[in-house]
Protein backbone atom coordinates (compact mmCIF):
# COMPACT_ATOMS: atom_id res chain seq x y z
CA UNK A 1 0.00 0.00 0.00
CA UNK A 2 1.37 3.44 -0.98
CA UNK A 3 1.12 5.86 1.94
CA UNK A 4 2.94 8.73 0.28
CA UNK A 5 1.16 12.03 0.89
CA UNK A 6 1.35 14.66 -1.81
CA UNK A 7 1.86 18.11 -0.34
CA UNK A 8 -0.36 20.85 -1.70
CA UNK A 9 1.67 23.46 -3.49
CA UNK A 10 0.87 26.95 -4.65
CA UNK A 11 1.50 28.77 -7.89
CA UNK A 12 3.68 31.86 -7.91
CA UNK A 13 0.55 34.03 -7.93
CA UNK A 14 -1.03 32.17 -5.01
CA UNK A 15 2.22 32.28 -3.03
CA UNK A 16 2.66 35.98 -3.73
CA UNK A 17 -0.85 36.70 -2.50
CA UNK A 18 -0.38 34.62 0.66
CA UNK A 19 2.81 36.43 1.70
CA UNK A 20 1.87 39.89 0.45
CA UNK A 21 4.44 40.26 -2.33
CA UNK A 22 4.19 40.65 -6.07
CA UNK A 23 5.04 37.78 -8.39
CA UNK A 24 7.86 39.94 -9.71
CA UNK A 25 9.31 40.28 -6.20
CA UNK A 26 9.07 36.54 -5.58
CA UNK A 27 11.00 35.84 -8.77
CA UNK A 28 13.52 38.55 -7.88
CA UNK A 29 14.06 37.00 -4.43
CA UNK A 30 14.87 33.71 -6.14
CA UNK A 31 17.24 35.37 -8.64
CA UNK A 32 19.02 37.20 -5.79
CA UNK A 33 19.63 33.97 -3.90
CA UNK A 34 17.29 34.89 -1.06
CA UNK A 35 15.15 31.86 -1.84
CA UNK A 36 16.49 28.44 -2.73
CA UNK A 37 15.30 27.31 -6.16
CA UNK A 38 11.61 26.52 -5.84
CA UNK A 39 10.20 23.21 -7.01
CA UNK A 40 8.55 23.07 -10.39
CA UNK A 41 5.69 21.13 -11.88
CA UNK A 42 5.93 19.02 -15.03
CA UNK A 43 5.31 22.13 -17.15
CA UNK A 44 8.20 23.98 -15.46
CA UNK A 45 6.03 26.36 -13.42
CA UNK A 46 7.14 27.27 -9.90
CA UNK A 47 5.30 25.46 -7.09
CA UNK A 48 5.65 26.78 -3.54
CA UNK A 49 5.33 24.58 -0.45
CA UNK A 50 4.30 25.68 3.06
CA UNK A 51 7.99 25.58 3.98
CA UNK A 52 8.74 27.95 1.09
CA UNK A 53 5.99 30.28 2.33
CA UNK A 54 7.36 30.22 5.88
CA UNK A 55 10.76 31.26 4.52
CA UNK A 56 9.19 34.03 2.42
CA UNK A 57 7.30 35.36 5.46
CA UNK A 58 10.59 35.53 7.36
CA UNK A 59 12.23 37.38 4.46
CA UNK A 60 9.38 39.88 4.26
CA UNK A 61 9.64 40.53 8.00
CA UNK A 62 13.40 41.02 7.79
CA UNK A 63 12.96 43.42 4.87
CA UNK A 64 10.06 45.27 6.51
CA UNK A 65 12.22 45.83 9.59
CA UNK A 66 14.91 47.36 7.42
CA UNK A 67 17.42 44.55 6.99
CA UNK A 68 19.59 45.28 3.95
CA UNK A 69 19.28 42.79 1.09
CA UNK A 70 22.98 41.92 1.43
CA UNK A 71 22.36 40.82 5.04
CA UNK A 72 19.26 38.89 3.97
CA UNK A 73 21.35 37.19 1.29
CA UNK A 74 24.03 36.34 3.85
CA UNK A 75 21.41 34.90 6.21
CA UNK A 76 19.97 32.77 3.37
CA UNK A 77 23.45 31.50 2.45
CA UNK A 78 24.12 30.57 6.06
CA UNK A 79 20.75 28.83 6.43
CA UNK A 80 21.44 26.69 3.37
CA UNK A 81 24.71 25.54 4.96
CA UNK A 82 22.84 23.94 7.86
CA UNK A 83 22.93 23.94 11.63
CA UNK A 84 26.68 24.47 11.86
CA UNK A 85 26.02 28.11 10.93
CA UNK A 86 23.57 28.72 13.77
CA UNK A 87 26.02 30.92 15.73
CA UNK A 88 26.62 33.16 12.69
CA UNK A 89 22.89 33.38 11.95
CA UNK A 90 22.18 34.21 15.58
CA UNK A 91 24.79 36.98 15.53
CA UNK A 92 23.33 38.43 12.34
CA UNK A 93 19.80 38.42 13.77
CA UNK A 94 20.91 39.93 17.10
CA UNK A 95 22.72 42.76 15.30
CA UNK A 96 19.59 43.40 13.23
CA UNK A 97 17.42 43.33 16.36
CA UNK A 98 19.68 45.96 17.93
CA UNK A 99 19.21 48.20 14.88
CA UNK A 100 15.43 47.66 14.99
CA UNK A 101 15.29 48.53 18.70
CA UNK A 102 17.34 51.68 18.12
CA UNK A 103 15.01 52.69 15.28
CA UNK A 104 11.98 52.02 17.48
CA UNK A 105 13.43 54.30 20.17
CA UNK A 106 13.93 57.03 17.56
CA UNK A 107 10.36 56.58 16.36
CA UNK A 108 9.06 56.81 19.94
CA UNK A 109 10.87 60.14 20.34
CA UNK A 110 9.48 61.35 17.02
CA UNK A 111 5.98 60.25 18.03
CA UNK A 112 6.27 62.16 21.30
CA UNK A 113 7.08 65.36 19.39
CA UNK A 114 4.29 64.71 16.90
CA UNK A 115 1.77 64.14 19.69
CA UNK A 116 2.94 67.32 21.41
CA UNK A 117 2.38 69.31 18.23
CA UNK A 118 -1.05 67.73 17.66
CA UNK A 119 -2.08 68.51 21.22
CA UNK A 120 -0.82 72.09 20.92
CA UNK A 121 -3.22 72.68 18.01
CA UNK A 122 -6.08 71.50 20.15
CA UNK A 123 -5.25 73.74 23.10
CA UNK A 124 -4.55 77.04 21.29
CA UNK A 125 -5.89 78.91 18.34
CA UNK A 126 -2.40 79.33 16.87
CA UNK A 127 0.85 77.48 16.82
CA UNK A 128 4.39 78.75 16.27
CA UNK A 129 5.69 75.86 14.16
N, CA, C and O atoms as a GROMACS GRO file, in nm:
protein
  516
    1UNK      N    1   0.085  -0.119   0.000
    1UNK     CA    2   0.000   0.000   0.000
    1UNK      C    3   0.089   0.125   0.000
    1UNK      O    4   0.183   0.134   0.079
    2UNK      N    5   0.060   0.220  -0.087
    2UNK     CA    6   0.137   0.344  -0.098
    2UNK      C    7   0.079   0.447  -0.003
    2UNK      O    8  -0.036   0.488  -0.017
    3UNK      N    9   0.160   0.489   0.095
    3UNK     CA   10   0.112   0.586   0.194
    3UNK      C   11   0.170   0.724   0.171
    3UNK      O   12   0.158   0.811   0.257
    4UNK      N   13   0.234   0.743   0.057
    4UNK     CA   14   0.294   0.874   0.028
    4UNK      C   15   0.186   0.981   0.020
    4UNK      O   16   0.084   0.964  -0.048
    5UNK      N   17   0.209   1.091   0.089
    5UNK     CA   18   0.116   1.203   0.089
    5UNK      C   19   0.173   1.311  -0.002
    5UNK      O   20   0.289   1.350   0.011
    6UNK      N   21   0.092   1.359  -0.092
    6UNK     CA   22   0.135   1.466  -0.181
    6UNK      C   23   0.102   1.599  -0.115
    6UNK      O   24  -0.014   1.627  -0.082
    7UNK      N   25   0.204   1.680  -0.096
    7UNK     CA   26   0.186   1.811  -0.034
    7UNK      C   27   0.122   1.907  -0.133
    7UNK      O   28   0.160   1.911  -0.250
    8UNK      N   29   0.026   1.982  -0.086
    8UNK     CA   30  -0.036   2.085  -0.170
    8UNK      C   31   0.065   2.195  -0.191
    8UNK      O   32   0.131   2.241  -0.098
    9UNK      N   33   0.077   2.238  -0.315
    9UNK     CA   34   0.167   2.346  -0.349
    9UNK      C   35   0.088   2.461  -0.410
    9UNK      O   36  -0.026   2.445  -0.454
   10UNK      N   37   0.152   2.575  -0.413
   10UNK     CA   38   0.087   2.695  -0.465
   10UNK      C   39   0.162   2.748  -0.586
   10UNK      O   40   0.283   2.731  -0.597
   11UNK      N   41   0.089   2.811  -0.675
   11UNK     CA   42   0.150   2.878  -0.789
   11UNK      C   43   0.222   3.002  -0.742
   11UNK      O   44   0.207   3.042  -0.626
   12UNK      N   45   0.298   3.064  -0.828
   12UNK     CA   46   0.368   3.186  -0.791
   12UNK      C   47   0.267   3.296  -0.754
   12UNK      O   48   0.291   3.373  -0.661
   13UNK      N   49   0.158   3.303  -0.824
   13UNK     CA   50   0.055   3.403  -0.793
   13UNK      C   51  -0.011   3.378  -0.658
   13UNK      O   52  -0.032   3.471  -0.581
   14UNK      N   53  -0.042   3.252  -0.630
   14UNK     CA   54  -0.103   3.217  -0.501
   14UNK      C   55  -0.005   3.243  -0.386
   14UNK      O   56  -0.043   3.295  -0.282
   15UNK      N   57   0.121   3.206  -0.407
   15UNK     CA   58   0.222   3.228  -0.303
   15UNK      C   59   0.241   3.377  -0.279
   15UNK      O   60   0.249   3.422  -0.164
   16UNK      N   61   0.248   3.454  -0.385
   16UNK     CA   62   0.266   3.598  -0.373
   16UNK      C   63   0.152   3.659  -0.292
   16UNK      O   64   0.174   3.742  -0.204
   17UNK      N   65   0.031   3.618  -0.322
   17UNK     CA   66  -0.085   3.670  -0.250
   17UNK      C   67  -0.081   3.632  -0.102
   17UNK      O   68  -0.112   3.714  -0.016
   18UNK      N   69  -0.043   3.509  -0.074
   18UNK     CA   70  -0.038   3.462   0.066
   18UNK      C   71   0.063   3.539   0.150
   18UNK      O   72   0.038   3.566   0.267
   19UNK      N   73   0.177   3.575   0.090
   19UNK     CA   74   0.281   3.643   0.170
   19UNK      C   75   0.283   3.793   0.149
   19UNK      O   76   0.363   3.863   0.212
   20UNK      N   77   0.197   3.845   0.062
   20UNK     CA   78   0.187   3.989   0.044
   20UNK      C   79   0.295   4.050  -0.042
   20UNK      O   80   0.333   4.165  -0.022
   21UNK      N   81   0.344   3.975  -0.139
   21UNK     CA   82   0.443   4.026  -0.233
   21UNK      C   83   0.388   4.017  -0.374
   21UNK      O   84   0.284   3.955  -0.398
   22UNK      N   85   0.457   4.080  -0.467
   22UNK     CA   86   0.419   4.065  -0.607
   22UNK      C   87   0.489   3.941  -0.663
   22UNK      O   88   0.587   3.893  -0.606
   23UNK      N   89   0.438   3.892  -0.774
   23UNK     CA   90   0.504   3.778  -0.839
   23UNK      C   91   0.644   3.819  -0.886
   23UNK      O   92   0.737   3.739  -0.885
   24UNK      N   93   0.656   3.944  -0.929
   24UNK     CA   94   0.786   3.994  -0.972
   24UNK      C   95   0.886   3.987  -0.856
   24UNK      O   96   1.000   3.945  -0.874
   25UNK      N   97   0.843   4.029  -0.736
   25UNK     CA   98   0.931   4.028  -0.620
   25UNK      C   99   0.970   3.886  -0.582
   25UNK      O  100   1.085   3.860  -0.548
   26UNK      N  101   0.874   3.794  -0.588
   26UNK     CA  102   0.907   3.654  -0.558
   26UNK      C  103   1.016   3.601  -0.653
   26UNK      O  104   1.111   3.537  -0.609
   27UNK      N  105   1.000   3.629  -0.779
   27UNK     CA  106   1.100   3.584  -0.877
   27UNK      C  107   1.235   3.653  -0.852
   27UNK      O  108   1.340   3.591  -0.866
   28UNK      N  109   1.230   3.781  -0.815
   28UNK     CA  110   1.352   3.855  -0.788
   28UNK      C  111   1.424   3.797  -0.666
   28UNK      O  112   1.546   3.783  -0.667
   29UNK      N  113   1.347   3.763  -0.561
   29UNK     CA  114   1.406   3.700  -0.442
   29UNK      C  115   1.481   3.573  -0.481
   29UNK      O  116   1.590   3.546  -0.431
   30UNK      N  117   1.422   3.495  -0.570
   30UNK     CA  118   1.487   3.371  -0.614
   30UNK      C  119   1.614   3.403  -0.693
   30UNK      O  120   1.718   3.340  -0.672
   31UNK      N  121   1.607   3.499  -0.783
   31UNK     CA  122   1.724   3.537  -0.864
   31UNK      C  123   1.836   3.591  -0.776
   31UNK      O  124   1.954   3.569  -0.807
   32UNK      N  125   1.802   3.660  -0.668
   32UNK     CA  126   1.902   3.720  -0.579
   32UNK      C  127   1.960   3.620  -0.479
   32UNK      O  128   2.048   3.656  -0.400
   33UNK      N  129   1.912   3.497  -0.482
   33UNK     CA  130   1.963   3.397  -0.390
   33UNK      C  131   1.902   3.403  -0.252
   33UNK      O  132   1.952   3.338  -0.160
   34UNK      N  133   1.796   3.480  -0.235
   34UNK     CA  134   1.729   3.489  -0.106
   34UNK      C  135   1.643   3.365  -0.082
   34UNK      O  136   1.617   3.328   0.032
   35UNK      N  137   1.600   3.304  -0.189
   35UNK     CA  138   1.515   3.186  -0.184
   35UNK      C  139   1.587   3.075  -0.261
   35UNK      O  140   1.635   3.097  -0.372
   36UNK      N  141   1.593   2.958  -0.201
   36UNK     CA  142   1.649   2.844  -0.273
   36UNK      C  143   1.559   2.817  -0.394
   36UNK      O  144   1.440   2.848  -0.390
   37UNK      N  145   1.615   2.760  -0.500
   37UNK     CA  146   1.530   2.731  -0.616
   37UNK      C  147   1.404   2.656  -0.574
   37UNK      O  148   1.410   2.556  -0.503
   38UNK      N  149   1.292   2.706  -0.620
   38UNK     CA  150   1.161   2.652  -0.584
   38UNK      C  151   1.131   2.534  -0.676
   38UNK      O  152   1.171   2.532  -0.793
   39UNK      N  153   1.060   2.436  -0.621
   39UNK     CA  154   1.020   2.321  -0.701
   39UNK      C  155   0.934   2.363  -0.819
   39UNK      O  156   0.874   2.470  -0.820
   40UNK      N  157   0.932   2.278  -0.918
   40UNK     CA  158   0.855   2.307  -1.039
   40UNK      C  159   0.766   2.189  -1.074
   40UNK      O  160   0.795   2.075  -1.040
   41UNK      N  161   0.657   2.220  -1.142
   41UNK     CA  162   0.568   2.113  -1.188
   41UNK      C  163   0.620   2.059  -1.322
   41UNK      O  164   0.724   2.102  -1.371
   42UNK      N  165   0.547   1.966  -1.379
   42UNK     CA  166   0.593   1.902  -1.503
   42UNK      C  167   0.600   2.000  -1.619
   42UNK      O  168   0.669   1.975  -1.718
   43UNK      N  169   0.528   2.111  -1.609
   43UNK     CA  170   0.531   2.213  -1.715
   43UNK      C  171   0.639   2.319  -1.687
   43UNK      O  172   0.654   2.413  -1.765
   44UNK      N  173   0.714   2.304  -1.577
   44UNK     CA  174   0.820   2.398  -1.546
   44UNK      C  175   0.777   2.520  -1.467
   44UNK      O  176   0.856   2.613  -1.448
   45UNK      N  177   0.652   2.522  -1.421
   45UNK     CA  178   0.603   2.636  -1.342
   45UNK      C  179   0.642   2.618  -1.196
   45UNK      O  180   0.640   2.507  -1.142
   46UNK      N  181   0.677   2.730  -1.132
   46UNK     CA  182   0.714   2.727  -0.990
   46UNK      C  183   0.596   2.678  -0.906
   46UNK      O  184   0.480   2.712  -0.931
   47UNK      N  185   0.630   2.596  -0.804
   47UNK     CA  186   0.530   2.546  -0.709
   47UNK      C  187   0.587   2.565  -0.569
   47UNK      O  188   0.691   2.509  -0.536
   48UNK      N  189   0.518   2.643  -0.487
   48UNK     CA  190   0.565   2.678  -0.354
   48UNK      C  191   0.500   2.589  -0.249
   48UNK      O  192   0.379   2.566  -0.252
   49UNK      N  193   0.581   2.540  -0.156
   49UNK     CA  194   0.533   2.458  -0.044
   49UNK      C  195   0.509   2.549   0.077
   49UNK      O  196   0.545   2.666   0.075
   50UNK      N  197   0.448   2.493   0.181
   50UNK     CA  198   0.430   2.568   0.306
   50UNK      C  199   0.565   2.609   0.363
   50UNK      O  200   0.579   2.718   0.418
   51UNK      N  201   0.664   2.523   0.350
   51UNK     CA  202   0.799   2.558   0.398
   51UNK      C  203   0.853   2.678   0.322
   51UNK      O  204   0.913   2.768   0.381
   52UNK      N  205   0.832   2.680   0.189
   52UNK     CA  206   0.874   2.795   0.109
   52UNK      C  207   0.805   2.922   0.157
   52UNK      O  208   0.867   3.028   0.168
   53UNK      N  209   0.676   2.911   0.187
   53UNK     CA  210   0.599   3.028   0.233
   53UNK      C  211   0.649   3.076   0.368
   53UNK      O  212   0.659   3.196   0.391
   54UNK      N  213   0.682   2.982   0.458
   54UNK     CA  214   0.736   3.022   0.588
   54UNK      C  215   0.865   3.102   0.569
   54UNK      O  216   0.886   3.203   0.636
   55UNK      N  217   0.949   3.056   0.479
   55UNK     CA  218   1.076   3.126   0.452
   55UNK      C  219   1.048   3.265   0.394
   55UNK      O  220   1.112   3.363   0.434
   56UNK      N  221   0.953   3.274   0.303
   56UNK     CA  222   0.919   3.403   0.242
   56UNK      C  223   0.862   3.500   0.346
   56UNK      O  224   0.890   3.620   0.340
   57UNK      N  225   0.784   3.450   0.439
   57UNK     CA  226   0.730   3.536   0.546
   57UNK      C  227   0.846   3.591   0.629
   57UNK      O  228   0.848   3.710   0.661
   58UNK      N  229   0.942   3.506   0.662
   58UNK     CA  230   1.059   3.553   0.736
   58UNK      C  231   1.132   3.662   0.658
   58UNK      O  232   1.166   3.766   0.713
   59UNK      N  233   1.154   3.638   0.529
   59UNK     CA  234   1.223   3.738   0.446
   59UNK      C  235   1.146   3.870   0.442
   59UNK      O  236   1.207   3.977   0.450
   60UNK      N  237   1.015   3.864   0.431
   60UNK     CA  238   0.938   3.988   0.426
   60UNK      C  239   0.946   4.062   0.559
   60UNK      O  240   0.949   4.185   0.561
   61UNK      N  241   0.951   3.989   0.670
   61UNK     CA  242   0.964   4.053   0.800
   61UNK      C  243   1.102   4.117   0.816
   61UNK      O  244   1.114   4.228   0.867
   62UNK      N  245   1.205   4.046   0.771
   62UNK     CA  246   1.340   4.102   0.779
   62UNK      C  247   1.347   4.229   0.695
   62UNK      O  248   1.404   4.330   0.739
   63UNK      N  249   1.291   4.226   0.576
   63UNK     CA  250   1.296   4.342   0.487
   63UNK      C  251   1.214   4.457   0.544
   63UNK      O  252   1.257   4.572   0.543
   64UNK      N  253   1.095   4.424   0.595
   64UNK     CA  254   1.006   4.527   0.651
   64UNK      C  255   1.070   4.596   0.772
   64UNK      O  256   1.041   4.712   0.800
   65UNK      N  257   1.154   4.524   0.844
   65UNK     CA  258   1.222   4.583   0.959
   65UNK      C  259   1.353   4.649   0.919
   65UNK      O  260   1.431   4.690   1.005
   66UNK      N  261   1.378   4.659   0.790
   66UNK     CA  262   1.491   4.736   0.742
   66UNK      C  263   1.621   4.660   0.721
   66UNK      O  264   1.726   4.723   0.702
   67UNK      N  265   1.618   4.528   0.723
   67UNK     CA  266   1.742   4.454   0.699
   67UNK      C  267   1.784   4.475   0.554
   67UNK      O  268   1.704   4.457   0.462
   68UNK      N  269   1.910   4.512   0.532
   68UNK     CA  270   1.959   4.528   0.395
   68UNK      C  271   1.956   4.394   0.320
   68UNK      O  272   1.974   4.288   0.380
   69UNK      N  273   1.934   4.401   0.191
   69UNK     CA  274   1.928   4.279   0.108
   69UNK      C  275   2.058   4.199   0.121
   69UNK      O  276   2.054   4.076   0.121
   70UNK      N  277   2.172   4.267   0.131
   70UNK     CA  278   2.298   4.192   0.143
   70UNK      C  279   2.300   4.108   0.269
   70UNK      O  280   2.353   3.997   0.268
   71UNK      N  281   2.243   4.159   0.380
   71UNK     CA  282   2.236   4.082   0.504
   71UNK      C  283   2.134   3.969   0.491
   71UNK      O  284   2.155   3.860   0.544
   72UNK      N  285   2.025   3.994   0.422
   72UNK     CA  286   1.926   3.889   0.397
   72UNK      C  287   1.990   3.778   0.314
   72UNK      O  288   1.969   3.660   0.341
   73UNK      N  289   2.067   3.816   0.214
   73UNK     CA  290   2.135   3.719   0.129
   73UNK      C  291   2.233   3.636   0.212
   73UNK      O  292   2.241   3.514   0.196
   74UNK      N  293   2.307   3.703   0.299
   74UNK     CA  294   2.403   3.634   0.386
   74UNK      C  295   2.330   3.535   0.476
   74UNK      O  296   2.375   3.422   0.494
   75UNK      N  297   2.219   3.578   0.534
   75UNK     CA  298   2.141   3.490   0.620
   75UNK      C  299   2.094   3.367   0.542
   75UNK      O  300   2.102   3.255   0.592
   76UNK      N  301   2.045   3.388   0.421
   76UNK     CA  302   1.997   3.277   0.338
   76UNK      C  303   2.112   3.180   0.306
   76UNK      O  304   2.094   3.058   0.311
   77UNK      N  305   2.228   3.235   0.273
   77UNK     CA  306   2.344   3.150   0.245
   77UNK      C  307   2.380   3.066   0.366
   77UNK      O  308   2.405   2.946   0.354
   78UNK      N  309   2.381   3.129   0.483
   78UNK     CA  310   2.412   3.057   0.606
   78UNK      C  311   2.309   2.949   0.635
   78UNK      O  312   2.345   2.837   0.674
   79UNK      N  313   2.182   2.980   0.617
   79UNK     CA  314   2.075   2.884   0.643
   79UNK      C  315   2.089   2.761   0.554
   79UNK      O  316   2.067   2.649   0.600
   80UNK      N  317   2.127   2.782   0.428
   80UNK     CA  318   2.144   2.669   0.337
   80UNK      C  319   2.262   2.580   0.376
   80UNK      O  320   2.267   2.464   0.336
   81UNK      N  321   2.355   2.633   0.453
   81UNK     CA  322   2.471   2.554   0.496
   81UNK      C  323   2.440   2.466   0.616
   81UNK      O  324   2.521   2.380   0.652
   82UNK      N  325   2.325   2.484   0.678
   82UNK     CA  326   2.284   2.394   0.786
   82UNK      C  327   2.311   2.447   0.925
   82UNK      O  328   2.351   2.561   0.945
   83UNK      N  329   2.288   2.358   1.021
   83UNK     CA  330   2.293   2.394   1.163
   83UNK      C  331   2.430   2.443   1.209
   83UNK      O  332   2.438   2.517   1.307
   84UNK      N  333   2.535   2.404   1.142
   84UNK     CA  334   2.668   2.447   1.186
   84UNK      C  335   2.684   2.598   1.179
   84UNK      O  336   2.776   2.654   1.240
   85UNK      N  337   2.594   2.666   1.105
   85UNK     CA  338   2.602   2.811   1.093
   85UNK      C  339   2.509   2.883   1.191
   85UNK      O  340   2.493   3.005   1.183
   86UNK      N  341   2.449   2.808   1.282
   86UNK     CA  342   2.357   2.872   1.378
   86UNK      C  343   2.419   2.988   1.453
   86UNK      O  344   2.354   3.091   1.468
   87UNK      N  345   2.544   2.977   1.502
   87UNK     CA  346   2.602   3.092   1.573
   87UNK      C  347   2.613   3.217   1.485
   87UNK      O  348   2.588   3.328   1.531
   88UNK      N  349   2.651   3.200   1.359
   88UNK     CA  350   2.662   3.316   1.269
   88UNK      C  351   2.524   3.375   1.239
   88UNK      O  352   2.508   3.496   1.233
   89UNK      N  353   2.425   3.288   1.220
   89UNK     CA  354   2.289   3.338   1.195
   89UNK      C  355   2.235   3.411   1.317
   89UNK      O  356   2.172   3.516   1.305
   90UNK      N  357   2.261   3.357   1.434
   90UNK     CA  358   2.218   3.421   1.557
   90UNK      C  359   2.281   3.558   1.572
   90UNK      O  360   2.213   3.654   1.608
   91UNK      N  361   2.410   3.569   1.544
   91UNK     CA  362   2.479   3.698   1.553
   91UNK      C  363   2.420   3.799   1.455
   91UNK      O  364   2.402   3.916   1.489
   92UNK      N  365   2.391   3.754   1.335
   92UNK     CA  366   2.333   3.843   1.234
   92UNK      C  367   2.195   3.893   1.279
   92UNK      O  368   2.165   4.012   1.266
   93UNK      N  369   2.113   3.803   1.332
   93UNK     CA  370   1.980   3.842   1.377
   93UNK      C  371   1.986   3.933   1.500
   93UNK      O  372   1.906   4.026   1.510
   94UNK      N  373   2.079   3.907   1.592
   94UNK     CA  374   2.091   3.993   1.709
   94UNK      C  375   2.136   4.134   1.670
   94UNK      O  376   2.086   4.233   1.724
   95UNK      N  377   2.228   4.143   1.576
   95UNK     CA  378   2.272   4.276   1.530
   95UNK      C  379   2.155   4.349   1.464
   95UNK      O  380   2.139   4.469   1.484
   96UNK      N  381   2.075   4.277   1.387
   96UNK     CA  382   1.959   4.340   1.323
   96UNK      C  383   1.858   4.383   1.429
   96UNK      O  384   1.800   4.492   1.420
   97UNK      N  385   1.835   4.297   1.528
   97UNK     CA  386   1.742   4.333   1.636
   97UNK      C  387   1.787   4.461   1.706
   97UNK      O  388   1.705   4.546   1.738
   98UNK      N  389   1.916   4.475   1.729
   98UNK     CA  390   1.968   4.596   1.793
   98UNK      C  391   1.938   4.720   1.709
   98UNK      O  392   1.902   4.825   1.762
   99UNK      N  393   1.953   4.707   1.576
   99UNK     CA  394   1.921   4.820   1.488
   99UNK      C  395   1.770   4.850   1.490
   99UNK      O  396   1.730   4.967   1.490
  100UNK      N  397   1.689   4.746   1.493
  100UNK     CA  398   1.543   4.766   1.499
  100UNK      C  399   1.504   4.835   1.629
  100UNK      O  400   1.424   4.928   1.627
  101UNK      N  401   1.561   4.791   1.740
  101UNK     CA  402   1.529   4.853   1.870
  101UNK      C  403   1.573   4.999   1.874
  101UNK      O  404   1.502   5.084   1.929
  102UNK      N  405   1.688   5.028   1.817
  102UNK     CA  406   1.734   5.168   1.812
  102UNK      C  407   1.639   5.251   1.727
  102UNK      O  408   1.607   5.364   1.763
  103UNK      N  409   1.594   5.196   1.616
  103UNK     CA  410   1.501   5.269   1.528
  103UNK      C  411   1.367   5.290   1.598
  103UNK      O  412   1.305   5.396   1.585
  104UNK      N  413   1.323   5.189   1.673
  104UNK     CA  414   1.198   5.202   1.748
  104UNK      C  415   1.209   5.313   1.852
  104UNK      O  416   1.114   5.389   1.872
  105UNK      N  417   1.322   5.323   1.917
  105UNK     CA  418   1.343   5.430   2.017
  105UNK      C  419   1.338   5.567   1.948
  105UNK      O  420   1.278   5.660   2.002
  106UNK      N  421   1.400   5.578   1.831
  106UNK     CA  422   1.393   5.704   1.756
  106UNK      C  423   1.249   5.736   1.718
  106UNK      O  424   1.206   5.851   1.730
  107UNK      N  425   1.175   5.636   1.673
  107UNK     CA  426   1.036   5.658   1.636
  107UNK      C  427   0.951   5.698   1.756
  107UNK      O  428   0.861   5.781   1.742
  108UNK      N  429   0.978   5.641   1.872
  108UNK     CA  430   0.906   5.681   1.994
  108UNK      C  431   0.930   5.829   2.025
  108UNK      O  432   0.837   5.902   2.060
  109UNK      N  433   1.056   5.873   2.012
  109UNK     CA  434   1.088   6.014   2.034
  109UNK      C  435   1.014   6.102   1.932
  109UNK      O  436   0.957   6.205   1.967
  110UNK      N  437   1.016   6.059   1.807
  110UNK     CA  438   0.948   6.135   1.702
  110UNK      C  439   0.798   6.140   1.728
  110UNK      O  440   0.735   6.244   1.707
  111UNK      N  441   0.740   6.031   1.773
  111UNK     CA  442   0.598   6.025   1.803
  111UNK      C  443   0.562   6.118   1.918
  111UNK      O  444   0.457   6.182   1.918
  112UNK      N  445   0.650   6.125   2.017
  112UNK     CA  446   0.627   6.216   2.130
  112UNK      C  447   0.618   6.360   2.081
  112UNK      O  448   0.530   6.435   2.123
  113UNK      N  449   0.709   6.400   1.994
  113UNK     CA  450   0.708   6.536   1.939
  113UNK      C  451   0.582   6.557   1.855
  113UNK      O  452   0.517   6.661   1.866
  114UNK      N  453   0.549   6.460   1.774
  114UNK     CA  454   0.429   6.471   1.690
  114UNK      C  455   0.304   6.484   1.776
  114UNK      O  456   0.218   6.568   1.747
  115UNK      N  457   0.293   6.404   1.879
  115UNK     CA  458   0.177   6.414   1.968
  115UNK      C  459   0.172   6.550   2.038
  115UNK      O  460   0.065   6.608   2.055
  116UNK      N  461   0.288   6.599   2.078
  116UNK     CA  462   0.294   6.732   2.141
  116UNK      C  463   0.238   6.837   2.045
  116UNK      O  464   0.157   6.921   2.083
  117UNK      N  465   0.284   6.832   1.920
  117UNK     CA  466   0.238   6.931   1.823
  117UNK      C  467   0.088   6.916   1.797
  117UNK      O  468   0.018   7.017   1.786
  118UNK      N  469   0.039   6.795   1.787
  118UNK     CA  470  -0.105   6.773   1.766
  118UNK      C  471  -0.183   6.830   1.882
  118UNK      O  472  -0.284   6.898   1.863
  119UNK      N  473  -0.139   6.802   2.003
  119UNK     CA  474  -0.208   6.851   2.122
  119UNK      C  475  -0.202   7.004   2.130
  119UNK      O  476  -0.296   7.067   2.178
  120UNK      N  477  -0.093   7.063   2.085
  120UNK     CA  478  -0.082   7.209   2.092
  120UNK      C  479  -0.183   7.275   1.997
  120UNK      O  480  -0.228   7.386   2.025
  121UNK      N  481  -0.220   7.211   1.889
  121UNK     CA  482  -0.322   7.268   1.801
  121UNK      C  483  -0.459   7.262   1.865
  121UNK      O  484  -0.545   7.346   1.838
  122UNK      N  485  -0.479   7.162   1.948
  122UNK     CA  486  -0.608   7.150   2.015
  122UNK      C  487  -0.625   7.243   2.131
  122UNK      O  488  -0.738   7.273   2.170
  123UNK      N  489  -0.514   7.292   2.190
  123UNK     CA  490  -0.525   7.374   2.310
  123UNK      C  491  -0.512   7.524   2.283
  123UNK      O  492  -0.540   7.605   2.371
  124UNK      N  493  -0.471   7.561   2.161
  124UNK     CA  494  -0.455   7.704   2.129
  124UNK      C  495  -0.512   7.730   1.991
  124UNK      O  496  -0.532   7.639   1.910
  125UNK      N  497  -0.538   7.856   1.966
  125UNK     CA  498  -0.589   7.891   1.834
  125UNK      C  499  -0.476   7.906   1.732
  125UNK      O  500  -0.503   7.906   1.612
  126UNK      N  501  -0.354   7.918   1.777
  126UNK     CA  502  -0.240   7.934   1.687
  126UNK      C  503  -0.125   7.849   1.734
  126UNK      O  504  -0.122   7.802   1.847
  127UNK      N  505  -0.032   7.831   1.647
  127UNK     CA  506   0.085   7.748   1.682
  127UNK      C  507   0.205   7.809   1.613
  127UNK      O  508   0.196   7.853   1.498
  128UNK      N  509   0.320   7.811   1.682
  128UNK     CA  510   0.439   7.875   1.627
  128UNK      C  511   0.507   7.796   1.516
  128UNK      O  512   0.567   7.855   1.426
  129UNK      N  513   0.497   7.664   1.519
  129UNK     CA  514   0.568   7.586   1.416
  129UNK      C  515   0.492   7.465   1.375
  129UNK      O  516   0.537   7.389   1.290
   0.00000   0.00000   0.00000
